[in-house]
Amino acid sequence: MVITITCSCCGAHREISNEKMEYTVKAIKDGWGSFGSALYCPKCTATWDERNPGRPMPGEKNTFWVIAKQFFEVSK
């Protein structure tokens, strides 16, 4: 199964397959981030602090679970 993750700020997107967990991990290592359930591309993740001073992103674990939830929702 393939899903498309979309940046909540600029609309950039990326397709990720659930064939290997490494694909999700690679997206995160490439810079995809999250806040709550919203995903952000590497460019918007890098400039997060400029737009949201004092509100740190929760980190890689949150981003992993946001993407995992999208796979779960599609598989229903």
C-alpha positions in Angstrom: 0.0 0.0 0.0 1.2 3.5 -0.8 0.0 6.7 0.9 0.7 10.3 0.1 1.8 12.5 3.1 1.2 16.2 2.6 2.7 19.2 4.3 0.2 21.1 6.3 2.0 24.4 5.6 2.9 24.4 1.9 1.2 21.4 0.5 4.4 19.6 -0.6 3.8 15.8 -0.7 5.6 12.5 -0.7 4.5 9.0 -1.4 5.5 6.3 1.1 5.0 2.6 0.8 4.3 0.4 3.8 6.3 -2.4 2.2 9.2 -1.7 4.6 9.2 0.4 7.8 12.5 1.8 6.5 10.5 4.0 4.0 8.7 5.8 6.8 11.9 6.1 8.8 13.7 7.5 5.7 11.0 10.2 5.3 11.5 11.3 8.9 15.3 11.2 8.6 14.9 13.3 5.4 13.4 16.0 7.6 9.6 15.4 7.7 8.2 16.6 11.0 4.9 16.9 12.8 3.0 18.9 15.4 -0.1 17.1 16.7 -1.5 15.2 13.8 -0.2 17.7 11.1 2.8 16.8 9.0 5.4 19.2 7.7 7.9 18.8 4.8 11.6 19.2 5.4 11.6 22.9 4.4 8.7 23.8 6.6 10.1 21.7 9.5 13.4 23.6 9.2 11.6 26.9 9.4 9.1 25.8 12.1 10.7 27.9 14.9 10.4 31.1 12.8 6.7 30.6 12.4 6.0 29.1 15.9 8.5 30.6 18.4 8.4 28.8 21.7 6.4 25.8 20.4 8.9 23.0 19.7 8.0 20.1 17.5 7.4 16.9 19.4 10.0 14.9 17.5 10.5 11.8 15.4 8.3 9.5 17.5 5.3 11.7 17.0 6.0 11.9 13.2 6.3 8.2 13.0 2.9 7.6 14.7 1.2 10.3 12.6 2.3 8.5 9.4 1.5 5.1 10.9 -2.0 6.3 11.6 -2.5 7.4 8.0 -1.5 3.8 6.9 -4.0 2.4 9.4 -6.8 4.7 8.2 -6.3 3.8 4.6 -6.3 0.1 5.4 -9.7 0.2 7.1 
